[in-house]
Amino acid sequence: MQTESIAVWSQTICKLNDLLLKNGFIRSKADQCLYSKYENNMLMYVLVYVDDLIIVHEDDKAIAALGTVISKQFEMRDLGEISYYLGIQTEREAGGSFKVQRPQSSLISLD
């Protein structure tokens, strides 16, 4: 059963990779989960992590358009603005840039 799940997941990732490449994205050599596309003097990034996608672009309409393309091939749901992901807190500032910070944590030993 685990082997089947891995095979299905591999096919899904290959299908997503093909979809992004056909839509003008370039896969990063430094991080195989990061795709970028330069169009209309703006960059769009797609970060793939397991079954999540983070899409970053200045124009919300461009993000929605890519979501429409992806939804034709995959079952998906838009979770909206990112605020917390993999232990990292993000906040979109007024100019569109992001403030990113890791929560402070401490290790406490109770005797």
N, C-alpha and C positions, 0 to 999 in steps of 0.2 A: 504493500500500500504506500509506503514512504517513497519507494522508487517511482511509482506512478505520479505522486504529488510533485516530485522533483522534475519529472519529465514535463508535466503540464505547466509548471512554473517556468521552466526553460523555454518552452514554446511561447508562453505569454511574453516573456522578456524579449525574445527574438522578434515577435510580432510588433511590440511597442518600439523597439529599436528601428525596425524597418519603417514604421509609420512616421517616426520623427525624422529619419533621414530623408524619406520621400517628401517631407514637408519643409525641407531646407535646413534642418538642424545639423550641426556638426558635433560628433561625440568627442569629448575631451580625452586627450591622451593621458593626462595626469590622473583623471578620475573617470572611470568608465560609466559612472552613474550620472554624470553631468553632461548636458547637451546645451548648445548655444546656437543662436540664430541672429544675424544682423540684417535688419530690414527697415527701410524708411528711416535711416539714421538712428535706429534704436536697437538695443540688444534685448533678447528674450532668453531666459534661462529655464531649463527644466531639470530638476534634480529628482532622480528616481531612488526611492528607498523601500525595498521589499514591495509592498502594494500601495505605496503612497507616492504622489507626485507633488512637488512644490514647483509652481510656475511663477516666475518673476518677470514683470515687464512694466514699463511706465504707463501703458495704456490698458485699462481694464477691459476695453472692447477686444483688444488683441488676445488677452487671456481667455475671454469668453469664446472667441472664435476658435482658439486651439482646443478648448474644452469640447466644443461641438464636434470638431474633427475626431478627437479621441473617443467621444461617446458613441460615434458611429461604429467603432470597432470593439469597444469594451463597455461592460457595465460599470458605471461610475456614479459618484455623487460629489458635488462640490461642497466642501466643508467651510468655504468662505475664507476670510482673512486669517492668515497664520498668526498665532499669538504664543504658542508654546509647542515645541517640537523637539523630541529626543533630549529632553532636559535643558533646552535652550529657550529662553524667553525672548520674543521679538515684539517690537512695537514700531508701527509705521508712523513716521513723523510727517508734519504738514507738507513738506516739500517732496514727499514720496520716498525719501530714503528710509532705511531701517536702522533702528537701534537694537542691537543684539547683545544679550548678556546671559551669562550662566548664573543660576541662583547660587548664592553662598551656602556652603554646607560645612558642618563640623562633625567630627567623630568624637563621640562622648562615651567613655567607658564607665559603667556603673558597677561598683564592687559590692 
